[in-house]
């Protein structure tokens, strides 16, 4: 692996770290505000922060009108539709099952990238992708204690509907990543790309409030403390994490970049273990081991 790909792989894993840290920062405030309301606030804060940084820095350069359309489409499909379908799936089959289904987005992105962009998938890489995907699923499946199992196992509707929504949310995330690739190949600033995607998704979330006001309203009056947690989560997961992801997508294959960035749940488990000294169950450790093995193979082969 040459120096450039080494940096790209590091950016993809740093993305996973940012996204893995996000639940620890945002879990409490998201529960108080409501998930969709929290995401909407987080996207707007991230967008505003990136706009300020870009305007004070190199400015809005590097993308033409066609690139802009691709990035907006990416934000609409990947961030808005993907998130909305994920929350809909959670409402039917619970967060744990929905998260397991959503973890298939990396494998979907890898397969679609091979079909659409001709990215080469050797048997070794396919096996590595499978190790990471299955490992992440196992970590999510075993990652909650029995005390919380009833929350994560809730079923409020037809199982087939919830599964369908979860898989569609994963597909939307994968397609969103693929839609950004043509624009990123133009060589523009990844931060500008992240801002365009976030701005489009944030606007769609705000418009969605008029379609489903009861679902999307904020459950509490925001305090300064809540707003502080929203801002911290925005800077970590969306402003920094999304920019790193755009950089990795611009310079690496969609397949392995998506797979490496999908290791976020493993990062969360490790952080919970280090911070709270609460060891995950054996099944979660096995999932983490599979993910590490798959990741190591990917890093050796790219």
N, C-alpha and C positions, 0 to 999 in steps of 0.2 A: 504494500500500500504506500503510494507516494505521499509527499508532504501535504499536497492540496486535499487529497481524499481523506487524509488523516484529520485535517481541520474540519472538513465537512462532516465526517463521522462524529467528531467531538461536538459539533454544533447540534447534530441530531440527538445525541445523548444528553446534551445540556438542555435541549427542548424538553426531553422526557423528565429531566430533573425539575425544571420549572413547573411543568404540568403535574408532576408527582407531589411537589410541595403545595400545590394549590389547595387540595382538600383540607390540609392542616390549617391553612390560613382562612379559608372561606366557609368551612362547614357550618359554624355557628351562625354567622351573619346571613348565610344563604337560607338556613332553616327559618330564621326570623322574618326575612324579607319575602320569601317565596322564591323558588328556583329561577323561574323565568324572569321575574323582576330583577333578581340579583344579576343574572347574565346580561340583561339590558343595561343596567347601570354600569357593570364592569366593562362592557363594550364601549359605551360612550366615554367613560373616563379614559380608557386605553387609547381610543381614537383621538381625543383632545390632547393627551400627552404626546402622542406621536406627531400630531400636527404641529405642535409648538416646537418639538425637537427638529423636525424636518425643515420648518420655516426658518428657524434660527441657524440651521446648518447649511447643507448643500442645496436645499430647496427641492422643489417638485420636478425632478428631471429624470429622464431615462425611459419613459413609457409613452407610446403613441396612443392614438384613439382606439386602435384594435386591441392593444395591450390592456388598456383601461377596461374595455368590455369583458375581456377574459378574466381579469381580476375581480370585477364586480360580480360576474357570474359565479366565480369561485366562492366569493363571500356569501352570495345568496344561497347557493346549494350546500356548501360545506358547513358554514357557520350558522346560517339561519334555519334552513330546512333540516339539516342534520341535527341541530340542537333541539328544535321543536319536536321532531319525530322521536328523539331520545327521551324527552320528558313525557311524551304521550305513551311511549312504551313503559316507562317507569310507573306511570299512573295505573297501568293495567297489570303488569307482572312483577313490579317491585324493582328497586334499584340494582339489586345483585344480579338478577337474571338479565336485566336490560344491559348492564355493564359488560357481562360476559358476551352477549350478542354484539355489542358495539365494538368489542375487541377484535372482531373479524375484519374491521375496516382496513387494517394494514395489509392483510393477505389479499383482500379485494383490490386494493391500490396496486399491489405488486402484479397481480394477474392482469389487470386492465392496462397497466403501463407496458407490460410485455406485448399485449395485443395492439395497442395504439401507437406506442413509441418505439417498438422493436427492442425494448430492453431485454438483454439476454438473461435467461433464468436457467442455470445449470441444475442438475439434480442435487448437488451439494447445497446450493443456495436455497432451493425449494425446501430441502430438509431443514436448513437453518431457520428459514422463515416459519416453518411449521413448529419447530421447537420453541421459538419465541412466542408465537401466537397461542399455542397450547399452554405454555408456561404462564403467560399472562392470565389466561382463562382460569387455570387452576389456582393461581394466586388470588384472584377475585373470588372464586368459588369458596375457597377455604379461609379467606382472609378475615371473616367476621366471627366473633365469638358466638356461642350458642345463646347467650343472654340477649343478643340483638337479632337473632335469627328470624323471629316472627316479623320484624319490621322489613327485613330484606327478602322474606318469602311471601309477602302479601300478594294476593291475587284478587283484583277487582273486576275482572272481566274474562272474556274468552282467551285462553292461553294462546291459541293460534293467532289471534289478532295482535296480542302483545309481542309475540315472536316476530310476526311480519313487520310490525313497526320498528322493532329493534334492528332487524336486518336491513330495513330501508334506511334507518339512520346511519348505519355503518356504511352502506353504499353511497349515501349522500356525502359523507365525510371523504370517502375515497375519491368520488367524482370531483369534489371540491378541490382536492389536492391536485388531481390531474388537470383540471381546468386552469389552474394557476401556472402550470409548467410552460405553456407557449409564451406567456408574457415574461416569465422569469428568464427565459432563454435570451431575451433581448439585452440582458445585462444591466438592467436598472437597479436602483437601490432597493434591497430587500425590505428596508424599513418603510419605504414608500408603498411597496406592494402590500405589506401588512396593514398599513393605514387605510388603503383603499378597500381591502377586504373587510376590515373592521367597520369602516364607515358605512358601507353598503349593508352589512348585517345589522348594525345598530339602528339604521333608518328603518329597515324592515321590521325589526322588533318593536320599534315605536309605533309604526303603522298597525302592527298586529294587535296592539292594545285596543284599537277601535273595533276589531273583529271579535276578540274574546277578552273583554275587560275584566270579568271575574277571575279568569285564569291568570291574567298577566299583571294584576295590580299588586302593589307593594303591601304586605300585610301589616307593616308597622310604620310609624313616623320615624324617619331616619334621624338618629342622633349623630353627633360629631364622631363618637367612637365607631358607630356602624360605618359611617362614611370613610373613616380612616382605614378600616379593614377592607372595604370595597376598593379603595385606592391602592392599598398594598397588594391585594390580589390582582388588580388590573395591571400594575407595573410588572409583577412577577409572571403571571400566566399569559397575558395577552400582549402587552407591549414588548417585553423581553422574549418570552417564549415564542410568540408568533413571528417576531423578526428573525430569531434563530432558525425557526422552521422554514421560513421563506428563503433564507440564505442557503440552508442545506438542500432544499428542493431545487434551487437555481443551479447548484454546482454538483449535485449528485443524482443518481437514479431515483425515481419516485419510489420504486419498490423497496430498496434497502433503507432509504431515508425514512419512509413511513413505518417500516418494521422497527427500526431502532428507536424512533420517537414514541412508538406504542408501548415501550417498556415503563411508562409512567407509573402504572399500578405497582410494579416491583419497587420502584423508587419510594413510593408512599409506604409500602410495608417496611422497608429498611429504615426509613426515617421514624416511623412509629416505634420500631424496635429500639433504635438508638436514643430517642427522646424520652419515651415512656417506659422503656425496659420491659415492654410487654411482648414476649416472644410469640410470633404467629404459629398456628398449628403446623403439624408436619406436612400436610398436603400443600400448604402455601409455600413452605420451604422447598418442597420438591418442584413446585411451579417456578420458583425463583431460580433454582438450579438449572432447570431446562432453559430458562430465558438467558441465563449467563452463558451456557454452552452455545446456544444458538447465536447469541451476540458475538461471542468470541470467533465463531466460524465466519460470520459475516465480515468482521473486521479483518480477518486473515485473507479473505477472498476478494475484497473490493480493491 
